[in-house]
């Protein structure tokens, strides 16, 4: 088991306050709140950004990049766009010195979308399993998807129709469609050369520049729009300005994620 490492003097961190420290070559965010010290990885699990530069509100640290919130006591993710906890670590104070011991895994349960129910176990590493309980968001069956797609592709091509088609594209982690998440900025059309079909250009953003689901979302976006008979080609342009924030989500998305 890792040992406790002396990282700071109590006087080095105001109350309330934060301090970035290094423990066994890992960067750790140290917090001093109401006379107690807490330590979590200095990593926002949404996009890998630092947490120590964020705003500290009580026992909550708010990432300065996209506003994800974490509990400094457990590392639990408290708000979108973060859905996974960051690691928390053991802290003790002796003789005016602060010591931190790294944990292999954190204790925070993270934010649980309504499409999941927590397994009945105390092991925080156990994967969450989708359920079909009341209120759960369950992806439609393939037959339902095919019927919906056929209905939409028979309608006149327009921006509203493209956005309806794109509601079939869902974030693989959140199970919420990219339109309700606020990822689609613009849809435009240009005549395709030598035929009557349209070239569709879509300005799309990601919740972070390094979003691991990016390639899949781009591919699915092109696929569903190309199902319309009047579409010749689909261009997806990734734009990061203005940056995505949770405020771009619709009320439906917030309801599905349990954000009020």
Secondary structure, 3 states (H helix, E strand, C coil): CCCCEEEEEHHHCCCCEEEEEEECCEEEEEEEECCEEEEEECCCCCCCCCCCCCEEECCEEECCCCCCEEECCCCCECCCCCCCCCCEEEEEEECCEEEEECCCCCCCCCCCCCCEECCCCCCCCCCCEECCCCCCCCCCCHHHHHHHHHHHHCCCCCHHHHHHHHCCCECCCCCCECCCCCCEEEEEEEECCCCCCEEEEEEECCCCCCCCCHHHHHHHHHHHHHCCCCEEEEEEEECCCCCCCHHHCCHHHHHHHCCC
